[in-house]
Amino acid sequence: MEENVTFASGDLTLSGVVHTPDGMEPGEKRPAVLVLHGFGSRKAAQNVVGPTNMFMKWGYVVLRFDMRGCGDSEGTFGHILCEDQVEDTRAAVTFMQGRPEVDPDRIAVVGSSFGAAVAVYAAGIDDRIAAVISSGGWGNGERKFRGQHPTPEAWAKFTAMLEEGKRHKAETGESLMVDRHDIVPIPEHLRKNMPSGSVQQFPAETAQSMFDFTAENVVGDIAPRPLLLLHSSVDSVTPTEQSIEMFKRAGQPTDLHLTADTDHFMMAESNTRVISIIRDWLDKYFPMTATVDA
């Protein structure tokens, strides 16, 4: 069953969809999974809907939702800051804790790319999150950007854009809008994987927020709650070292899996190896066990 829902994050209203597995008994409570979308994406993206359906088929209650400024949620379209998305994720946890079909102590967060960084950070500062799966995520914005803009010329262009954004805002009071690929370069052959309706222009403050965002500083605080880090060893978008460095800083239990048979978008249904890794990990660390109210 799918239910369109709204919930509050600060003064804003966010739009989401709750997926409930078939066959739930009255009074039954299931563990829940929040599926976070990627950079400027939306809840209707296939790389959100696909994992959502997968977790639901495995018996979990699932929420997919639009972050502020994305999709159908309130907020200035495209005005995306990492800290705001962390706040939205924590608001989603609060919302799901109040759902009658959800075990409030067993809520996991799953994210890909930008959403993975947000998932790790949110879990690092909010112990209500019981488990985390990060796919192709990043833990240090500055180091990530250096890997994505590797030549001296590319790095100079990127940092000049950050400085121009600050100058433009100070002089005009308005944001300098920049193309998404000037922030995060994506190879042409992978751009077909970008969901329709994704944000294409962002304020320079979005790039600065990502530059300053350091999920690796709090990843160690997730333990003893379980963390799964997935990354392509040939990732052409987010440098693989980002997950490796988070693994070094994480406590236990943390698993890191690198795969060479897929690129940045890892959680497609066709990636059976990745799906098997996730299923086995869930069975061990976040099994689908239900409770029933007395």
Buried (B, 14 or more C-beta within 10 A) or exposed (E): EEEEBEBEBEEBBBBBBBBBBEEBEEEBBBBBBBBBBBBBBBBBBEBBBBBBBBBBEBBBBBBBBBBBBBBBBBBEBBBBBBEBBBBBBBBBBBBBBEBEBBBBEBBBBBBBBBBBBBBBBBBBEBEBBBBBBBBBBBBBBEBBBBBBBEEEEBBEEBBEBBEEBEEBBEEEEEBBBBEBEBBBBBEEEEEEBBBEBBBEBBBBBBBBBBBEBBBBEBBBBBBEBBBBBBBBEEBBBBBBBBBBBBBBBBEEBBBBBBBEEBBBBBBBEEBEEBBEBBEEBBEEBBEBEBEEEE
